[in-house]
Amino acid sequence: MAAKKAGKQGAAKQSLALLWGEQEPPSRGPKPSLTAGRIAQAAVEIADGEGLDAVSLARVGKEFGVTAMALYRYVPGKAELLDLMVDLAIGPPAPVAHIPGGWRPQLTEWTRQCLAVYRRHPWILTATGMRRQIMGPHQLGWLDSALAALAATGLPAAQQHDTFLLLVGHIRNIAQQYVDYDEAANEEWAQLTAELLERHKERFPALTAAIAAGAFAPQAVDPLDFGLERILDGVAALTS
């Protein structure tokens, strides 16, 4: 158990060093021909084009004409590569401090820009969804940018962080909806559900009424807006 814990701590330290450019250069052997950044960029391009499952050190190595073993000189393993990929794909935080009107329009723009990142790189949902991730400078930059806007609310620090988590949760939920959307499957679901409820509408009166009133119909507004406005309304209520 102690050895396993030490191994995880060592891997975390290696990821931090790679993400923050603090790794020690190799003391011997030939001059490195690659960099961790170039390897991560190639991996991001594979994930963008083929999905996260296509990313492996062997697959990335092919992009450079080398074996997976050759990449271990730069990246210790798949987990560390994922950390690099996420921070690279997320990129620098959206500048929002210059937006007039205070914290609300600033957080609105921050949220929209963050969702845009998830839509450009939908694999980030999977890469960040199942584990506690080491955060790089870009990820911390996005957090810092949100907290800078939230500071103007006057909320306690813990509530500012909780608000950040609410926003990120909403962003991830909408991003997942975009990933899962299938028009043909949705139409089939709507038809089958309508037929089912027609036979069993007495058992589900509220659901039947909601569907009849258009609760599940396509909306003309941005799906991000309703939840975002409610979160910000809650913050405004706390600060009034």
Summary of the structure (lengths in Angstrom):
residues: 240
radius of gyration: 22.6
end to end distance: 50.9
largest distance: 76.3
contacts: 624
relative contact order: 0.09
helix: 70%
strand: 0%
